[in-house]
Amino acid sequence: MIQCPAIITGVSTRVDGGLGIRVTTNEIPEDLRNEIFDLNQKFGWFGFKEDKSFDLKDLPKEPSNYETKKPSQRLRDVLFVLYKQEKIEEDFDIYYRKQMNKVIETVKSKLNEN
């Protein structure tokens, strides 16, 4: 876990309903800077408290949602975002089954016919 003084300098929305959050720190020691670079593209919890540091007891005990979702659940979520983006008229369950059948057929076509 890292803690350092920072300010949220920007927030933007993402197509999947998430947010992009830009955070800017004051000058920080090199070891902390290296630790932050090591965390780049890692999934975990983000905490922010205005003008206060936080204690470990303030952090959630359970793993972040990304770690607990099964790949099939993640694929369904991504297909739902695509469904919304493309403004599909049919029911999502029908759309989902059609898309999954396409994936299945693609994989089956790569199987050896031995």
DSSP file (Angstrom, degrees, kcal/mol; ACC not computed):
  #  RESIDUE AA STRUCTURE BP1 BP2  ACC     N-H-->O    O-->H-N    N-H-->O    O-->H-N    TCO  KAPPA ALPHA  PHI   PSI    X-CA   Y-CA   Z-CA
    1    1 A M              0   0    0      0, 0.0     2,-0.4     0, 0.0    55,-0.0   0.000 360.0 360.0 360.0 140.6    0.0    0.0    0.0
    2    2 A I        -     0   0    0      2,-0.0     2,-0.4    33,-0.0    30,-0.0  -0.911 360.0-173.3-118.8 148.9    1.2    3.5   -0.8
    3    3 A Q        +     0   0    0     -2,-0.4    50,-0.1    50,-0.0    29,-0.0  -0.992  18.4 145.7-137.6 133.2    0.3    6.8    0.7
    4    4 A C        -     0   0    0     -2,-0.4     2,-0.1    24,-0.0    24,-0.1  -0.969  53.7 -89.0-158.6 153.5    1.4   10.2   -0.5
    5    5 A P        +     0   0    0      0, 0.0    21,-1.2     0, 0.0     2,-0.3  -0.440  61.1 154.0 -64.4 136.2   -0.1   13.7   -0.7
    6    6 A A  E     -A   25   0A   0     19,-0.2     2,-0.4    -2,-0.1    19,-0.2  -0.966  35.9-138.3-156.5 167.7   -1.9   14.1   -4.0
    7    7 A I  E     -A   24   0A   0     17,-2.5    17,-2.8    -2,-0.3     2,-0.7  -0.997  25.1-121.9-133.4 139.1   -4.7   16.0   -5.8
    8    8 A I  E     +A   23   0A   0     -2,-0.4    15,-0.2    15,-0.2     3,-0.1  -0.732  33.2 176.8 -78.5 117.5   -7.2   14.6   -8.3
    9    9 A T  E     +     0   0A   0     13,-2.3     2,-0.3    -2,-0.7    14,-0.2   0.462  58.3  10.2-106.1  -3.3   -6.5   16.7  -11.4
   10   10 A G  E     -A   22   0A   0     12,-1.2    12,-3.0     2,-0.0     2,-0.4  -0.906  50.6-167.1-173.3 145.6   -9.0   15.1  -13.8
   11   11 A V  E     +A   21   0A   0     -2,-0.3     2,-0.3    10,-0.2    10,-0.2  -0.999  14.4 172.9-137.0 134.0  -11.8   12.7  -14.1
   12   12 A S  E     -A   20   0A   0      8,-2.3     8,-3.3    -2,-0.4     2,-0.2  -0.971  29.1-114.2-138.8 155.7  -13.3   11.2  -17.3
   13   13 A T  E     -A   19   0A   0     -2,-0.3     2,-0.3     6,-0.2     6,-0.2  -0.545  22.7-146.5 -88.5 155.1  -15.9    8.6  -18.1
   14   14 A R    >   -     0   0    0      4,-2.2     3,-1.9    -2,-0.2    -1,-0.0  -0.844  25.4-114.5-117.6 155.9  -15.1    5.3  -19.8
   15   15 A V  T 3  S+     0   0    0     -2,-0.3    -1,-0.1     1,-0.3    70,-0.0   0.775 114.5  58.3 -63.0 -26.0  -17.4    3.3  -22.2
   16   16 A D  T 3  S-     0   0    0      1,-0.0    -1,-0.3    66,-0.0     3,-0.1   0.375 124.8 -99.2 -86.2   7.2  -17.7    0.5  -19.7
   17   17 A G  S <  S+     0   0    0     -3,-1.9    -2,-0.1     1,-0.3    -1,-0.0   0.357  88.2 118.3  93.6  -5.6  -19.1    2.8  -17.0
   18   18 A G        -     0   0    0     -5,-0.1    -4,-2.2     1,-0.0     2,-0.4  -0.150  58.8-119.8 -81.5-176.8  -15.9    3.2  -15.2
   19   19 A L  E     -A   13   0A   0     -6,-0.2     2,-0.5    -3,-0.1    -6,-0.2  -0.940   3.2-139.4-125.0 148.4  -13.9    6.4  -14.6
   20   20 A G  E     -A   12   0A   0     -8,-3.3    -8,-2.3    -2,-0.4     2,-0.5  -0.944  25.7-166.3 -99.5 126.8  -10.4    7.5  -15.6
   21   21 A I  E     -A   11   0A   0     -2,-0.5     2,-0.5   -10,-0.2   -10,-0.2  -0.969   8.2-156.9-121.4 122.3   -8.9    9.4  -12.6
   22   22 A R  E     -A   10   0A   0    -12,-3.0   -13,-2.3    -2,-0.5   -12,-1.2  -0.862  13.7-170.9 -98.7 127.0   -5.8   11.5  -13.0
   23   23 A V  E     -A    8   0A   0     -2,-0.5     2,-0.4   -15,-0.2   -15,-0.2  -0.957   7.0-163.3-121.5 134.9   -3.8   12.1   -9.8
   24   24 A T  E     -A    7   0A   0    -17,-2.8   -17,-2.5    -2,-0.4     2,-0.2  -0.970   9.6-160.2-119.8 133.1   -0.9   14.4   -9.3
   25   25 A T  E     -A    6   0A   0     -2,-0.4   -19,-0.2   -19,-0.2     3,-0.1  -0.597  21.0-111.8-103.4 165.7    1.5   14.2   -6.4
   26   26 A N        -     0   0    0    -21,-1.2     2,-0.2    -2,-0.2    -1,-0.1  -0.239  68.2 -57.6 -73.3-179.8    3.9   16.6   -4.7
   27   27 A E        -     0   0    0     -2,-0.1    -1,-0.2     1,-0.0     0, 0.0  -0.470  69.6-167.9 -61.7 132.4    7.5   15.8   -5.1
   28   28 A I        -     0   0    0     -2,-0.2   -24,-0.0    -3,-0.1     5,-0.0  -0.891  25.8 -89.0-127.3 156.0    8.0   12.3   -3.6
   29   29 A P     >  -     0   0    0      0, 0.0     4,-2.3     0, 0.0     3,-0.3  -0.205  39.0-114.2 -61.9 154.3   11.1   10.3   -2.6
   30   30 A E  H  > S+     0   0    0      1,-0.2     4,-2.7     2,-0.2     5,-0.2   0.857 113.5  55.6 -59.9 -39.2   12.6    8.0   -5.3
   31   31 A D  H  > S+     0   0    0      1,-0.2     4,-1.8     2,-0.2    -1,-0.2   0.895 110.9  44.7 -64.2 -38.6   11.7    4.8   -3.5
   32   32 A L  H  > S+     0   0    0     -3,-0.3     4,-2.2     2,-0.2    -1,-0.2   0.894 111.7  53.2 -70.0 -39.5    8.0    5.7   -3.4
   33   33 A R  H  X S+     0   0    0     -4,-2.3     4,-2.3     1,-0.2    -2,-0.2   0.921 109.7  48.6 -59.8 -44.0    8.2    6.9   -7.0
   34   34 A N  H  X S+     0   0    0     -4,-2.7     4,-2.2     1,-0.2    -1,-0.2   0.887 108.9  53.2 -64.0 -38.8    9.6    3.5   -8.0
   35   35 A E  H  X S+     0   0    0     -4,-1.8     4,-1.0     2,-0.2    -1,-0.2   0.896 109.3  49.1 -62.8 -40.0    6.9    1.7   -6.0
   36   36 A I  H >X S+     0   0    0     -4,-2.2     3,-0.6     1,-0.2     4,-0.5   0.915 109.3  51.4 -66.4 -43.1    4.2    3.6   -7.9
   37   37 A F  H >< S+     0   0    0     -4,-2.3     3,-1.1     1,-0.2    -1,-0.2   0.887 106.6  55.2 -60.1 -37.9    5.8    2.8  -11.3
   38   38 A D  H 3< S+     0   0    0     -4,-2.2    -1,-0.2     1,-0.2    -2,-0.2   0.770 104.8  54.3 -65.5 -25.0    5.8   -0.8  -10.3
   39   39 A L  H X< S+     0   0    0     -4,-1.0     3,-2.2    -3,-0.6    -1,-0.2   0.537  78.3 125.3 -86.2  -7.3    2.1   -0.6   -9.6
   40   40 A N  T << S+     0   0    0     -3,-1.1     3,-0.1    -4,-0.5    -3,-0.0  -0.309  82.4   7.8 -57.0 132.1    1.4    0.8  -13.1
   41   41 A Q  T 3  S+     0   0    0      1,-0.3     2,-0.3    -2,-0.0    -1,-0.3   0.595 100.6 127.7  68.7  15.5   -1.3   -1.4  -14.9
   42   42 A K    <   -     0   0    0     -3,-2.2     2,-0.4     0, 0.0    -1,-0.3  -0.727  56.4-129.8 -95.5 151.5   -1.9   -3.4  -11.8
   43   43 A F        +     0   0    0     -2,-0.3     2,-0.3    -3,-0.1    21,-0.1  -0.849  51.9 106.0-103.7 137.8   -5.5   -3.9  -10.5
   44   44 A G        -     0   0    0     -2,-0.4     2,-0.3    19,-0.1    22,-0.1  -0.870  67.1 -42.2-174.0-154.2   -6.3   -3.2   -6.9
   45   45 A W        -     0   0    0     -2,-0.3     2,-0.5    19,-0.1    14,-0.0  -0.764  39.9-153.7 -99.0 143.3   -8.1   -0.7   -4.6
   46   46 A F        -     0   0    0     -2,-0.3     2,-0.4     2,-0.0     0, 0.0  -0.976  16.1-174.0-114.4 127.7   -7.8    3.1   -5.0
   47   47 A G        +     0   0    0     -2,-0.5     2,-0.3     2,-0.0     7,-0.1  -0.940   8.7 175.1-122.9 146.2   -8.3    5.2   -1.9
   48   48 A F        -     0   0    0     -2,-0.4     2,-0.4     5,-0.0     5,-0.1  -0.957   5.0-178.9-149.4 130.0   -8.5    8.9   -1.4
   49   49 A K    >   -     0   0    0     -2,-0.3     3,-1.2     3,-0.3     2,-0.3  -0.996  35.2-115.0-129.1 126.8   -9.3   11.0    1.7
   50   50 A E  T 3  S-     0   0    0     -2,-0.4     3,-0.1     1,-0.3   -43,-0.1  -0.435  89.4 -21.1 -65.6 121.2   -9.4   14.7    1.5
   51   51 A D  T 3  S+     0   0    0     -2,-0.3     2,-0.3     1,-0.1    -1,-0.3   0.688 120.3  90.9  54.9  25.5   -6.6   16.3    3.7
   52   52 A K    <   -     0   0    0     -3,-1.2    -3,-0.3     0, 0.0     2,-0.1  -0.997  69.5-131.0-145.2 143.4   -6.2   13.1    5.8
   53   53 A S        -     0   0    0     -2,-0.3     2,-0.3    -5,-0.1    -5,-0.0  -0.475  31.8-131.2 -80.1 167.2   -4.1   10.0    5.6
   54   54 A F        -     0   0    0     -2,-0.1     2,-0.2    -7,-0.1    -5,-0.0  -0.869   6.6-126.5-123.6 159.7   -5.9    6.8    6.1
   55   55 A D    >   -     0   0    0     -2,-0.3     3,-2.1     1,-0.1     4,-0.4  -0.646  28.2-111.9 -99.9 155.7   -5.3    3.7    8.2
   56   56 A L  G >  S+     0   0    0      1,-0.3     3,-1.6    -2,-0.2    -1,-0.1   0.816 116.3  65.5 -55.5 -31.4   -5.1    0.1    7.0
   57   57 A K  G 3  S+     0   0    0      1,-0.3    -1,-0.3     4,-0.0     4,-0.1   0.711  92.2  63.7 -66.5 -17.7   -8.3   -0.6    8.8
   58   58 A D  G <  S+     0   0    0     -3,-2.1    -1,-0.3     2,-0.1    -2,-0.2   0.658  87.0  91.3 -77.2 -15.7  -10.0    1.8    6.3
   59   59 A L  S <  S-     0   0    0     -3,-1.6   -12,-0.0    -4,-0.4    -3,-0.0  -0.519  87.7-101.3 -84.4 147.6   -9.2   -0.5    3.4
   60   60 A P        -     0   0    0      0, 0.0    -1,-0.1     0, 0.0   -15,-0.1  -0.315  20.4-148.9 -62.4 147.9  -11.6   -3.2    2.1
   61   61 A K  S    S+     0   0    0      2,-0.1    -2,-0.0    -4,-0.1    -4,-0.0   0.782  73.6  78.8 -87.6 -30.7  -10.7   -6.7    3.2
   62   62 A E  S    S-     0   0    0      1,-0.1     3,-0.1     0, 0.0     0, 0.0  -0.387  91.8 -96.2 -79.8 156.5  -12.1   -8.5    0.1
   63   63 A P        -     0   0    0      0, 0.0    -1,-0.1     0, 0.0    -2,-0.1  -0.287  50.6 -87.7 -67.0 157.4  -10.2   -8.6   -3.2
   64   64 A S    >>  -     0   0    0    -21,-0.1     4,-0.9     1,-0.1     3,-0.8  -0.260  40.5-108.4 -62.6 155.9  -11.0   -6.0   -5.9
   65   65 A N  H >> S+     0   0    0      1,-0.3     4,-1.5     2,-0.2     3,-0.6   0.830 115.2  62.3 -57.0 -38.5  -13.9   -6.9   -8.3
   66   66 A Y  H 34 S+     0   0    0      1,-0.3    -1,-0.3     2,-0.2     3,-0.2   0.885 103.4  49.4 -57.4 -40.9  -11.6   -7.5  -11.2
   67   67 A E  H <4 S+     0   0    0     -3,-0.8    -1,-0.3     1,-0.2    -2,-0.2   0.765 112.7  47.3 -70.8 -25.8   -9.8  -10.4   -9.4
   68   68 A T  H << S+     0   0    0     -4,-0.9     2,-0.3    -3,-0.6    -1,-0.2   0.649  87.9  96.6 -95.4 -15.7  -13.1  -12.1   -8.5
   69   69 A K  S  < S-     0   0    0     -4,-1.5     0, 0.0    -3,-0.2     0, 0.0  -0.559  73.4-126.8 -77.6 136.6  -14.9  -12.0  -11.8
   70   70 A K    >>  -     0   0    0     -2,-0.3     4,-2.2     1,-0.1     3,-0.6  -0.469  25.1-112.1 -73.5 152.1  -14.7  -15.2  -13.9
   71   71 A P  H 3> S+     0   0    0      0, 0.0     4,-2.6     0, 0.0     5,-0.2   0.863 119.3  55.6 -54.5 -36.6  -13.5  -14.6  -17.5
   72   72 A S  H 3> S+     0   0    0      2,-0.2     4,-2.1     1,-0.2     5,-0.1   0.874 107.4  49.2 -65.4 -35.4  -17.0  -15.6  -18.8
   73   73 A Q  H <> S+     0   0    0     -3,-0.6     4,-2.3     2,-0.2    -1,-0.2   0.899 111.1  49.6 -68.1 -40.2  -18.5  -12.8  -16.6
   74   74 A R  H  X S+     0   0    0     -4,-2.2     4,-2.3     2,-0.2    -2,-0.2   0.911 110.3  50.3 -64.7 -41.9  -16.0  -10.3  -17.9
   75   75 A L  H  X S+     0   0    0     -4,-2.6     4,-2.7     1,-0.2    -2,-0.2   0.917 110.0  50.6 -62.2 -43.1  -16.8  -11.3  -21.5
   76   76 A R  H  X S+     0   0    0     -4,-2.1     4,-2.1     1,-0.2    -1,-0.2   0.912 110.2  50.3 -60.1 -42.7  -20.5  -10.9  -20.9
   77   77 A D  H  X S+     0   0    0     -4,-2.3     4,-1.9     2,-0.2    -2,-0.2   0.913 111.5  47.6 -61.8 -43.2  -19.9   -7.5  -19.4
   78   78 A V  H  X S+     0   0    0     -4,-2.3     4,-2.3     1,-0.2    -2,-0.2   0.908 110.9  51.0 -65.9 -41.9  -17.8   -6.4  -22.4
   79   79 A L  H  X S+     0   0    0     -4,-2.7     4,-2.7     1,-0.2    -1,-0.2   0.864 107.5  54.4 -62.8 -35.0  -20.5   -7.8  -24.8
   80   80 A F  H  X S+     0   0    0     -4,-2.1     4,-2.3     2,-0.2    -1,-0.2   0.906 107.5  49.4 -65.5 -40.9  -23.1   -5.8  -22.9
   81   81 A V  H  X S+     0   0    0     -4,-1.9     4,-2.6     2,-0.2    -2,-0.2   0.924 112.7  47.5 -62.7 -43.8  -21.1   -2.6  -23.4
   82   82 A L  H  X S+     0   0    0     -4,-2.3     4,-2.7     2,-0.2    -2,-0.2   0.909 109.5  54.1 -61.9 -42.7  -20.8   -3.3  -27.1
   83   83 A Y  H  <>S+     0   0    0     -4,-2.7     5,-1.8     1,-0.2     4,-0.4   0.908 112.2  44.0 -56.3 -45.6  -24.5   -4.1  -27.3
   84   84 A K  H ><5S+     0   0    0     -4,-2.3     3,-0.8     2,-0.2    -2,-0.2   0.904 112.9  51.5 -68.4 -42.0  -25.3   -0.7  -25.7
   85   85 A Q  H 3<5S+     0   0    0     -4,-2.6    -2,-0.2     1,-0.2    -1,-0.2   0.901 112.7  44.6 -62.2 -41.5  -22.8    1.1  -28.0
   86   86 A E  T 3<5S-     0   0    0     -4,-2.7    -1,-0.2    -5,-0.2    -2,-0.2   0.486 104.6-132.3 -84.3  -1.9  -24.2   -0.4  -31.1
   87   87 A K  T < 5 -     0   0    0     -3,-0.8    -3,-0.2    -4,-0.4     2,-0.1   0.914  30.0-163.7  51.9  50.8  -27.8    0.3  -30.0
   88   88 A I      < -     0   0    0     -5,-1.8    -1,-0.2     1,-0.1     4,-0.1  -0.433  14.1-151.3 -67.5 135.5  -28.9   -3.2  -30.8
   89   89 A E        +     0   0    0     -2,-0.1    -1,-0.1     2,-0.1     3,-0.1   0.832  68.1  83.5 -79.1 -34.3  -32.7   -3.5  -31.0
   90   90 A E  S    S-     0   0    0      1,-0.1    -2,-0.0     2,-0.1     5,-0.0  -0.193  96.7 -78.9 -71.5 164.2  -33.0   -7.2  -30.0
   91   91 A D     >  -     0   0    0      1,-0.1     4,-2.2     4,-0.0     3,-0.4  -0.311  39.3-123.4 -59.1 141.3  -33.1   -8.4  -26.4
   92   92 A F  H  > S+     0   0    0      1,-0.2     4,-3.4     2,-0.2     5,-0.2   0.873 109.3  57.7 -59.3 -38.9  -29.6   -8.6  -24.9
   93   93 A D  H  > S+     0   0    0      2,-0.2     4,-2.2     1,-0.2    -1,-0.2   0.892 108.6  46.0 -60.5 -38.9  -29.9  -12.3  -24.0
   94   94 A I  H  > S+     0   0    0     -3,-0.4     4,-2.1     2,-0.2    -1,-0.2   0.937 114.6  47.6 -66.8 -46.6  -30.6  -13.1  -27.7
   95   95 A Y  H  X S+     0   0    0     -4,-2.2     4,-2.5     1,-0.2    -2,-0.2   0.919 111.3  51.8 -58.3 -45.6  -27.6  -10.9  -28.8
   96   96 A Y  H  X S+     0   0    0     -4,-3.4     4,-2.6     1,-0.2     5,-0.2   0.919 109.2  48.9 -59.1 -46.8  -25.4  -12.5  -26.2
   97   97 A R  H  X S+     0   0    0     -4,-2.2     4,-2.3    -5,-0.2    -1,-0.2   0.894 111.1  50.5 -62.5 -40.0  -26.2  -16.1  -27.3
   98   98 A K  H  X S+     0   0    0     -4,-2.1     4,-1.8     2,-0.2    -1,-0.2   0.927 112.6  46.3 -63.5 -44.6  -25.5  -15.1  -31.0
   99   99 A Q  H  X S+     0   0    0     -4,-2.5     4,-2.0     1,-0.2    -2,-0.2   0.900 112.2  50.2 -66.2 -40.2  -22.2  -13.6  -30.1
  100  100 A M  H  X S+     0   0    0     -4,-2.6     4,-2.8     1,-0.2    -1,-0.2   0.889 107.8  53.9 -65.6 -38.4  -21.2  -16.5  -27.9
  101  101 A N  H  X S+     0   0    0     -4,-2.3     4,-2.7     2,-0.2    -1,-0.2   0.883 106.9  52.2 -62.0 -37.7  -22.1  -18.9  -30.8
  102  102 A K  H  X S+     0   0    0     -4,-1.8     4,-2.2     2,-0.2    -2,-0.2   0.921 110.7  47.4 -63.0 -43.5  -19.8  -16.9  -33.0
  103  103 A V  H  X S+     0   0    0     -4,-2.0     4,-2.3     2,-0.2    -2,-0.2   0.932 112.7  49.1 -62.5 -45.9  -16.9  -17.3  -30.5
  104  104 A I  H  X S+     0   0    0     -4,-2.8     4,-2.9     1,-0.2    -2,-0.2   0.924 111.4  48.8 -60.5 -45.8  -17.6  -21.0  -30.2
  105  105 A E  H  X S+     0   0    0     -4,-2.7     4,-2.1     1,-0.2    -1,-0.2   0.873 109.3  53.4 -64.4 -36.9  -17.7  -21.5  -33.9
  106  106 A T  H  X S+     0   0    0     -4,-2.2     4,-0.6     2,-0.2    -1,-0.2   0.926 112.7  43.3 -62.3 -45.1  -14.4  -19.6  -34.3
  107  107 A V  H >< S+     0   0    0     -4,-2.3     3,-1.2     1,-0.2     4,-0.4   0.921 112.7  52.6 -67.2 -43.9  -12.7  -21.9  -31.7
  108  108 A K  H >< S+     0   0    0     -4,-2.9     3,-1.4     1,-0.3    -1,-0.2   0.869 102.4  59.5 -60.2 -36.5  -14.3  -25.0  -33.2
  109  109 A S  H 3< S+     0   0    0     -4,-2.1    -1,-0.3     1,-0.3    -2,-0.2   0.711 103.1  53.4 -66.2 -18.6  -13.0  -24.1  -36.6
  110  110 A K  T << S+     0   0    0     -3,-1.2    -1,-0.3    -4,-0.6    -2,-0.2   0.504  85.5 107.2 -93.2  -5.8   -9.4  -24.1  -35.2
  111  111 A L  S <  S-     0   0    0     -3,-1.4     2,-0.2    -4,-0.4    -3,-0.0  -0.464  77.9-111.1 -73.0 143.7   -9.7  -27.6  -33.8
  112  112 A N        -     0   0    0     -2,-0.1     2,-0.6     1,-0.1    -1,-0.1  -0.518  17.2-138.6 -71.0 141.0   -7.8  -30.4  -35.6
  113  113 A E              0   0    0     -2,-0.2    -1,-0.1     1,-0.2    -2,-0.0  -0.355 360.0 360.0 -96.5  52.8  -10.1  -32.9  -37.3
  114  114 A N              0   0    0     -2,-0.6    -1,-0.2     0, 0.0    -2,-0.0   0.432 360.0 360.0 -85.5 360.0   -8.1  -35.9  -36.2
